[in-house]
Amino acid sequence: MRLLKPFLTGLIILLPIGTAFILPLSAHPTALVDARMQVFAANQQMDETAELSALETELSFAPWQGEEWQRLGRLRLNNGKPLGAVDAFDQAASLGALTTEGKLWLTDALITTGDAERAKALLREFSRVENVDAFVFLQAAMTQRSLNDTYGALATLLKAYAIDPLNGEINYQIGLQFAAVEPDKALPFLETAGNLIPTRQADCDSLTRLINDSGEVGETSLRYQLIGQELATMEEWDVAQGAFTKATALDDADGVAWALLAEAAQQNGEDGEQFITKSQELAPDAELVNGLSGLYYRRQGKNELAIEYLQKAADANPRAVVWEIEMATTLDGMGDRASALIHFQNAVDIDPQNYLPWRALAVFSLTRSYEVETIGLSAARMALQLNPGSPALMDLLGTMLMKIGKLDEALIYFLQADEIDPQQTAILIHLGQLYLAQGEKEKAFEVLRQAVEYARDSRLREMASSILKENNAAK
């Protein structure tokens, strides 16, 4: 009997071990191991669709893996599933695993889902984080600009500047922000940016010159209208809107200022109706008010009314190229290509040394496949000849050449454009398409993946991702 208790104790200890030899292993560990192997294999093969599916399976068994949730968020974002991406990034954050880069991806997903307010709040919170690389702050500021959060963008940029005061792009971005609200403060930043970035030199010089010249009219609405128009010419519409807002604050009875604000608001995705209505009430006969009213009504689908207002603007200033171009664009949208071509050619005749009407004519020819080898190609070449340093015009000419099958010549212009502006998604997409046409698949996939990585526009990101998927090259 003395041996009974030790024997029973040993039996109790051994039972779990013995049971393991009798019962089959749980399905969960086996499925988890299989899922992890599939994730690894898909990652090695750069198959994002397969990796996404396998990673979802893995996390269903092992949901405590914060880093994997972040990876899942990125995969969902790349595959056009922004709501799922937000959920995955939030899971990573709850586990303390959302990195600085992950926070930027989360804001991108939030913007895509339409949750701009949460994205703004997250970015402002992010800008207060310490020990962050200046480039990351710059990326955050650019996203804030896309949300029209000018104050947040400036605060983030100043944080980046404190880390890297000799970064040309940071200086340029700060210069733009100050130009819209405190122009004289912009000058040293624009000077530094122009010296450090040759491709920014012309824009920095033009804006600097305008700030200095406009100082003669003092702190008036006119000064900010002029600065805002220069910023708009540079396609910097969010900061232009800031300048026009200040112009209306300085003189709320200036109809032109309200019309300019309406245009900038629409360019930034806002409605602008209240602004354009007020401008018409205050200055019904002003050239800019009528011209910008025409653009507003065209965006509303009221093309006949748009032509009426645009014609008033053209009558007020027959030498203005812009109204001929806009009438042509409106007529093209109405399906009247013959009349559109007449107005495009009128614009060229008015100012043949201006690259803008040549560019407009080339874009019309390209998008409508209208006389591409004759009218379109000549117009694209002339536009680039008149503005030889423009990567956008190099890209336009390259696209025109690619369309008519002159691939080798097109490649020259795409590569030149990419060298000047290496993170421009549209250029990278066109370059990738050309490499595919030449059978250079690996080169194509490389630049298309760069296009996905650098894309600030979700439409362009989806376009690049779609091309990769069509060629079975999605990560």
C-alpha positions in Angstrom: 0.0 0.0 0.0 2.9 2.3 0.6 3.6 2.2 -3.1 0.1 3.1 -4.1 0.3 6.9 -3.6 3.6 7.3 -5.4 2.3 5.1 -8.2 -0.9 7.2 -8.5 1.1 10.4 -8.5 3.3 9.1 -11.3 0.3 8.1 -13.2 -1.3 11.6 -12.9 2.0 13.1 -14.1 2.4 10.7 -17.0 -1.2 10.8 -18.2 -0.9 14.1 -20.2 2.2 12.8 -21.9 0.6 9.4 -22.6 -2.6 11.1 -23.9 -0.5 13.0 -26.5 0.5 9.6 -28.0 -3.2 8.7 -28.3 -5.0 11.9 -29.3 -4.3 13.6 -32.7 -2.6 17.1 -32.7 -5.0 20.1 -32.7 -5.9 21.3 -36.2 -5.0 24.9 -35.2 -1.3 24.6 -35.0 -1.1 22.6 -38.2 -3.2 25.2 -40.1 -1.2 28.0 -38.5 2.1 26.5 -39.7 0.6 26.0 -43.2 -0.6 29.6 -43.3 2.8 30.9 -42.3 4.5 28.8 -45.0 2.0 30.2 -47.6 2.7 33.7 -46.4 6.4 33.2 -46.8 6.1 31.6 -50.2 3.8 34.3 -51.5 6.1 37.0 -50.2 9.0 35.4 -51.9 7.1 35.2 -55.2 5.8 38.8 -54.7 2.2 37.6 -55.0 0.4 40.1 -52.9 -3.1 38.6 -53.5 -1.9 35.1 -52.2 0.0 36.7 -49.3 -3.1 38.7 -48.3 -5.3 35.6 -48.2 -2.7 33.5 -46.3 -2.0 36.3 -43.8 -5.7 36.6 -43.0 -5.7 32.9 -42.3 -2.6 33.1 -40.1 -4.0 36.0 -38.1 -7.3 34.1 -37.5 -5.3 31.6 -35.5 -2.7 34.0 -34.1 -4.3 37.4 -33.7 -1.7 38.7 -31.2 0.9 39.4 -33.9 1.0 43.2 -34.2 3.6 43.4 -37.0 1.5 41.0 -39.1 -1.6 43.2 -38.7 0.4 46.1 -40.0 1.6 44.1 -43.0 -2.0 43.0 -43.6 -3.1 46.6 -43.5 -0.6 47.5 -46.2 -1.6 44.5 -48.4 -5.3 45.5 -48.1 -4.5 49.1 -49.0 -2.5 48.0 -52.0 -5.4 45.7 -53.1 -8.1 48.4 -53.0 -9.6 47.4 -49.6 -9.2 50.6 -47.6 -11.8 49.8 -44.9 -10.1 46.5 -44.2 -6.8 48.3 -44.1 -8.0 50.7 -41.5 -9.2 47.8 -39.3 -5.9 46.0 -39.7 -3.9 49.1 -38.8 -6.1 49.7 -35.8 -5.4 46.2 -34.7 -1.7 46.8 -35.0 -2.0 50.0 -33.0 -4.0 48.3 -30.2 -1.1 45.8 -29.9 1.5 48.6 -29.8 3.0 47.5 -33.2 2.0 50.4 -35.5 5.2 52.0 -36.7 5.7 55.5 -37.9 5.4 54.3 -41.5 2.3 52.4 -40.5 0.7 55.5 -39.2 1.2 57.2 -42.5 -0.4 54.2 -44.3 -3.3 54.4 -41.9 -3.9 58.1 -42.8 -3.8 57.1 -46.5 -6.4 54.5 -45.9 -8.6 56.9 -43.8 -8.4 59.4 -46.6 -9.4 56.8 -49.2 -12.5 55.8 -47.0 -13.5 59.5 -46.7 -12.6 59.9 -43.0 -10.6 63.1 -43.6 -11.2 64.4 -40.1 -9.7 61.4 -38.3 -6.7 61.5 -40.8 -6.1 65.2 -40.0 -6.2 64.5 -36.3 -3.8 61.5 -36.6 -1.4 63.6 -38.6 -1.4 66.5 -36.2 -0.8 64.0 -33.4 1.9 62.4 -35.4 3.7 65.8 -36.0 4.3 66.0 -32.2 6.3 62.7 -32.1 10.0 62.9 -31.3 12.9 61.0 -32.9 11.3 60.9 -36.4 13.2 61.3 -39.6 12.8 64.6 -41.4 11.7 62.9 -44.6 8.9 61.2 -42.7 7.7 64.5 -41.4 7.9 65.8 -45.0 5.7 62.9 -46.2 3.2 63.7 -43.4 3.1 67.3 -44.3 2.4 66.5 -48.0 -0.6 64.4 -46.9 -1.8 67.2 -44.7 -1.6 69.5 -47.7 -3.8 67.0 -49.6 -6.4 67.4 -46.8 -6.2 71.3 -47.1 -4.8 71.3 -43.5 -2.5 74.3 -44.1 -1.8 75.0 -40.5 -1.1 71.4 -39.7 1.2 71.1 -42.7 3.2 74.2 -41.8 3.7 73.0 -38.2 4.9 69.6 -39.4 7.2 71.2 -42.0 8.8 73.4 -39.3 9.4 70.3 -37.3 11.2 68.8 -40.3 13.2 71.9 -40.8 14.4 71.8 -37.2 15.9 68.4 -38.0 17.2 69.1 -41.5 17.5 72.9 -42.3 19.4 72.3 -45.5 16.9 70.1 -47.1 15.8 71.8 -50.3 12.3 70.3 -50.6 11.5 71.1 -46.9 12.6 74.7 -47.6 10.5 74.9 -50.7 7.4 73.6 -49.0 7.8 76.0 -46.1 8.2 78.8 -48.6 4.9 77.9 -50.3 3.1 77.9 -47.0 4.4 81.2 -45.9 3.8 82.8 -49.3 0.1 82.4 -48.8 -0.2 84.0 -45.4 3.0 85.9 -44.5 4.8 86.4 -47.9 7.9 88.1 -46.6 8.7 85.2 -44.4 8.7 82.9 -47.4 11.7 84.7 -49.1 14.7 83.0 -47.3 13.2 79.6 -47.6 12.5 80.0 -51.4 16.0 81.3 -51.9 17.5 78.3 -50.1 15.2 75.9 -52.0 16.1 77.4 -55.4 19.8 77.1 -54.7 19.6 73.5 -53.5 17.1 72.2 -56.1 17.8 73.3 -59.7 14.4 72.0 -60.9 12.7 74.3 -58.4 14.8 77.3 -59.3 12.4 78.8 -61.9 9.4 78.5 -59.7 11.2 79.9 -56.6 12.5 82.9 -58.6 9.1 83.7 -60.1 7.3 83.5 -56.7 10.1 85.5 -55.0 9.9 88.2 -57.7 6.1 88.4 -57.3 6.3 88.6 -53.5 8.8 91.5 -53.8 6.8 93.3 -56.5 3.5 92.9 -54.8 4.9 94.4 -51.6 4.5 97.8 -53.2 0.7 97.5 -52.8 1.0 96.7 -49.1 -1.1 94.3 -47.1 -4.1 94.4 -49.5 -6.5 92.0 -51.1 -4.8 92.6 -54.4 -1.4 91.4 -53.1 -2.8 88.0 -52.1 -4.8 87.7 -55.3 -1.6 88.1 -57.3 0.3 85.6 -55.0 -2.5 83.1 -55.1 -2.7 83.3 -58.9 1.1 82.6 -59.1 0.7 79.6 -56.8 -2.2 78.4 -58.9 0.0 78.6 -62.0 2.4 76.4 -60.2 -0.5 73.9 -59.5 -0.1 74.5 -55.8 -3.9 74.9 -55.3 -4.2 74.3 -51.6 -1.8 77.1 -50.7 -3.4 79.3 -53.4 -6.7 78.8 -51.7 -5.1 80.1 -48.5 -3.9 83.2 -50.3 -7.4 83.8 -51.8 -9.0 83.3 -48.4 -6.8 86.0 -47.0 -7.6 88.2 -50.0 -11.4 88.0 -49.2 -10.7 88.6 -45.5 -8.9 91.9 -46.4 -11.6 93.0 -48.8 -14.9 91.1 -48.7 -16.4 93.4 -51.3 -13.9 92.4 -54.1 -15.8 90.1 -56.5 -12.7 88.9 -58.2 -11.2 87.7 -55.0 -14.3 85.6 -54.3 -14.2 84.2 -57.9 -10.6 83.1 -57.4 -11.4 81.5 -54.1 -14.3 79.6 -55.7 -11.9 78.2 -58.4 -9.3 77.2 -55.8 -11.9 75.5 -53.6 -13.2 73.5 -56.5 -9.7 72.5 -57.5 -9.3 71.2 -53.9 -12.5 69.1 -54.1 -14.8 71.6 -52.4 -18.1 72.9 -53.9 -17.4 76.7 -54.2 -20.9 77.6 -55.0 -21.3 80.2 -52.3 -18.1 81.9 -53.4 -18.9 82.0 -57.1 -22.4 83.3 -56.4 -21.1 86.1 -54.2 -18.5 87.0 -56.9 -21.3 87.4 -59.5 -23.3 89.6 -57.2 -20.3 91.9 -56.5 -18.7 92.1 -60.0 -21.0 90.7 -62.7 -19.0 92.3 -65.6 -15.5 91.4 -64.5 -13.5 89.2 -66.9 -12.3 86.8 -64.2 -15.7 86.5 -62.6 -17.3 85.5 -65.9 -14.5 83.2 -67.0 -14.3 81.4 -63.6 -18.1 81.2 -63.6 -17.9 79.4 -66.9 -15.5 76.8 -65.4 -17.8 76.4 -62.4 -20.9 75.7 -64.6 -19.0 73.3 -66.8 -18.1 71.3 -63.7 -21.8 71.3 -62.8 -22.6 69.8 -66.2 -24.2 73.0 -67.5 -22.2 73.3 -70.6 -24.4 75.8 -72.5 -24.3 78.2 -69.6 -20.6 77.7 -69.3 -20.0 78.7 -72.9 -22.1 81.8 -72.3 -20.0 83.0 -69.4 -16.7 82.0 -71.1 -17.7 84.0 -74.2 -18.3 87.0 -72.0 -14.8 86.7 -70.6 -13.3 86.3 -74.1 -15.2 89.4 -75.3 -13.8 91.3 -72.4 -10.2 90.3 -73.2 -9.9 88.9 -76.8 -6.1 88.3 -76.3 -6.6 86.0 -73.4 -5.5 82.5 -74.4 -7.1 80.8 -71.4 -10.7 81.5 -72.4 -10.2 80.1 -75.9 -8.7 76.9 -74.3 -11.6 76.6 -71.9 -14.2 77.1 -74.5 -12.5 74.4 -76.6 -12.4 72.1 -73.6 -16.1 72.7 -73.0 -17.1 72.1 -76.6 -15.0 68.9 -76.6 -16.9 67.7 -73.6 -20.2 68.4 -75.5 -19.0 66.2 -78.3 -18.4 69.1 -80.8 -14.7 68.3 -81.6 -14.7 70.3 -84.8 -15.6 73.5 -82.9 -13.2 72.5 -80.1 -10.3 72.3 -82.6 -11.1 75.7 -83.9 -10.8 77.3 -80.5 -7.6 75.3 -79.6 -6.1 76.6 -82.8 -7.4 80.2 -82.1 -5.5 80.0 -78.7 -2.3 79.0 -80.5 -2.7 81.8 -83.0 -3.2 84.4 -80.2 0.1 83.5 -78.5 2.2 81.1 -80.4 5.2 81.6 -78.1 3.2 80.4 -75.1 3.5 76.6 -74.4 0.1 76.4 -72.7 -2.1 76.4 -75.9 0.3 74.0 -77.6 0.0 71.6 -74.6 -3.8 71.9 -74.6 -3.9 71.1 -78.3 -1.6 68.1 -77.8 -3.7 66.7 -74.9 -6.9 67.1 -76.9 -5.3 65.2 -79.8 -4.0 62.5 -77.5 -7.1 61.9 -75.4 -9.4 61.9 -78.4 -7.0 60.0 -80.7 -7.5 62.9 -83.1 -4.8 63.5 -85.8 -2.2 62.2 -83.3 0.6 61.8 -85.8 0.1 65.2 -87.4 -1.5 67.8 -85.1 -0.9 66.1 -81.8 2.7 65.2 -82.2 3.7 68.6 -83.6 1.9 70.4 -80.8 3.6 68.2 -78.1 7.0 68.9 -79.6 6.3 72.7 -79.8 5.1 72.8 -76.2 8.4 71.1 -75.0 10.5 73.4 -77.2 8.9 76.4 -75.6 9.3 75.0 -72.1 12.2 72.6 -72.4 12.8 71.8 -68.7 9.3 70.5 -68.0 9.1 66.8 -67.0 5.3 66.9 -67.6 5.8 68.0 -71.2 8.5 65.3 -71.7 6.0 62.8 -70.4 3.3 64.1 -72.7 5.6 63.9 -75.8 6.7 60.4 -74.7 3.1 59.2 -74.3 2.3 60.6 -77.8 5.3 58.8 -79.3 4.4 55.6 -77.5 0.8 55.8 -78.9 2.0 55.9 -82.5 4.5 53.1 -81.9 7.8 55.1 -81.7 8.9 53.3 -78.6 12.6 54.0 -78.7 12.1 57.7 -79.0 9.4 57.7 -76.4 11.8 55.9 -73.9 14.3 58.8 -74.3 11.7 61.4 -73.1 10.3 59.2 -70.3 13.8 58.6 -68.9 14.6 62.3 -69.1 11.3 63.1 -67.3 12.0 60.5 -64.6 15.5 61.8 -64.0 14.1 65.3 -63.3 11.1 64.1 -61.3 11.9 60.6 -60.1 8.9 60.1 -57.8 6.2 61.2 -60.3 3.7 58.4 -60.4 2.2 59.2 -63.9 5.7 59.2 -65.4 6.5 55.9 -63.8 3.3 54.3 -65.0 4.0 55.4 -68.6 7.5 54.2 -68.3 6.3 50.8 -67.1 3.8 50.5 -69.9 6.5 51.2 -72.4 8.8 48.6 -70.9 6.0 46.1 -71.1 5.4 47.0 -74.8 9.2 46.3 -75.4 9.0 43.0 -73.6 11.2 44.3 -70.7 8.9 42.8 -68.0 11.3 43.0 -65.0 12.1 46.7 -65.7 8.4 47.3 -66.1 7.5 45.7 -62.8 10.2 47.6 -60.9 9.0 51.0 -62.0 5.3 50.1 -61.6 6.0 49.1 -58.0 7.8 52.4 -57.5 4.6 54.1 -58.9 2.5 52.3 -56.3 4.9 53.2 -53.5 5.2 56.9 -54.4 1.5 57.5 -55.4 -0.2 60.3 -53.5 -3.3 59.9 -55.7 -5.3 56.7 -55.0 -6.5 56.6 -58.6 -2.9 56.4 -59.9 -2.0 53.9 -57.3 -4.8 51.6 -58.3 -3.9 52.1 -62.0 -0.3 50.9 -61.3 -1.5 48.1 -59.1 -4.0 47.0 -61.8 -1.3 46.8 -64.4 0.9 44.7 -62.1 -2.1 42.3 -61.4 -2.8 42.0 -65.1 0.7 40.8 -65.6 0.7 38.5 -62.5 3.3 40.7 -60.8 1.4 42.1 -57.8 3.3 41.7 -54.5 
